[in-house]
Amino acid sequence: MYDCENCVRRLDQLVDKELSGPEVEEVHLHLGACGDCTRRYRFQEGLKRLIRVSGSERAPDALRERLREQLKA
């Protein structure tokens, strides 16, 4: 099973559907046992969805500030 460091490194690839089947399983096993990594995954997934739907619109200032804070963590 992945540790947090390995899991976090794979989250972008998971969100972008760039992992192989076995890699997806390993990451999901870790996410099932780790709340911190699950929160990071949900954040990244939500961010990608927001970017996809927003097109060229600028994100609201409050959202931009929350993103900055999350990225510092």
N, C-alpha and C positions, 0 to 999 in steps of 0.2 A: 504494500500500500504506500502511496505517496505521503511524504511529510508536507507540512504547510509550504515550505519554500518551493518544493517541486510543483505543488499544486498551483500556487500563485503564478509561477512562470508559465503554466499551461492554460490559464484562464482565458487569455486573449484568443488562443488557438481553439479552445472549446467553443467560445462564443462565435467565432468565425467558421466553425465546423471544419477545422483543418486537421483534426486528430483522427488517427485510425480507430477502429472499433475497440481494440484492447486498451488503447490509451484513454478513450472516453470512459470505459468501464472503471479503470483505475482512478481517474479523477472523480467520477461519481461516487465511488466507494469512499474516497476521502471526504467529499462534500457531505455525504450522509452521516459522517462522524464528527465533522468540524463546523461549528456554527460560524466561526470567524471567516473561514474560507467561503462558506455558503453565502454570507453577507457580501463579501467581495464579488463573488460570482454574480449574484443578483444585481449588484450595483453596475457591474460592467455590462451585463445583459440589458439592463434598463437604459444605460447610457447609449449603447449601440442602437436600441430601438428609438430613443429620442432623436438621435442624429439622423436616423433613416427617415423619420416622419417630418422632421423640422426643415429639411431641405437647406435653403440658404438663409433662413431666418436666424437672427441672433437669439441666443438663450437669454431668458430673463436674468437680471443681476443677482437675484436671490439664488437661483439655480446655479449660476456660475460660481458663487461664493461657496455653496454647499459642495460642489465638485472640487473646488480648491481644497477645502477642508478634508474631504474624503481621500484625495490624492496624497495629502501630507501624512495620513495615518499609516 
